[in-house]
Structure formats: C-alpha cells, structure tokens
Amino acid sequence: MESKIFALSEIGQLARALIGMLKERKIIAFYGGLGAGKTTLIRTLCAALGSKDTVTSPTFNYLNIYRAADGSAIYHFDLYRLKTLESFYDLGFADYLQSEKGCACIEWPEIIEPILPPHTIRVTLDLDKNDPNKRAITVR
C-alpha cells in the first residue's frame, strides 16, 4: 500500500478515517519509531470517539483504558518494554484483543504480531525527512 504525507494539522482527518474502519475491525496496530506520532494519533482518535479522558502513553504500565462517548472501551497498549509474547499472555492482555465492546490501539505491536488477527488495521508512521511537522503514513 502506498504512503501518504500528512501534516500534523491534518491528524484529525486521519483519525476520522480510522474510525470509519473500526466498524469492521476493532484492533489498530501503530508502527513507527520514537517521536513518529503514535501517541498523538491515538490521542486524536480517542478525542474523535468522544473520550474526555487524558490520553497518555502507557509506557510504564503497558495499558491505559479510556471510555468513548458511547461508553465503549478504548484499550491503549504500549508494548515497547514487553520482551516476549508469553509475557503478553501472562499479563492477561490477549483477552482485550477479543473484546466486542471496545477497540484496542497498540503501540509497538511487533512482539505480538504473530497473534494479531488478519483484520487488524496496521498504521505505520514515519517522520518526513524534509519537514518535522509531516509524517508519511501507511494504512493497511
């Protein structure tokens, strides 16, 4: 799939497009290096879903749970420090991927890639080399 360049000011547009895809798929995996904008996009996505919660990266506890306006849960994972797939299972997180009453937003999903369902929305963000306020974004 081809990448598109988005300015940070257009991130709301991207969030709304992802919400449109959530009707069928409830898992979004966010790939990209440090500072690529994964948490910023998730924060914008949560706001577009009507969440009033403060959205921060759950780096030190792996998971934050927010509520959308309709009461459904938004599970925000940050797996940067997770070392093994077994740890994901041991922490009971695999159950969240099966939830019908919410969606899972997963930063640094590489460690659990083998168990992500085929219907997972995969978003890759890369810094634009020419403009720090733009990102190359691929959605597949």
Secondary structure, DSSP 8 states (H G I E B T S, - for coil): ---EEEEGGGHHHHHHHHHHHTTT--EEEEE--TTSSHHHHHHHHHHHTT--S-----TTTSEEEEE-TTS-EEEEEE-TT---HHHHHHTTGGGGGG-SSEEEEEESGGGGGGGS-TT-EEEEEEE-SS-TTEEEEEE-
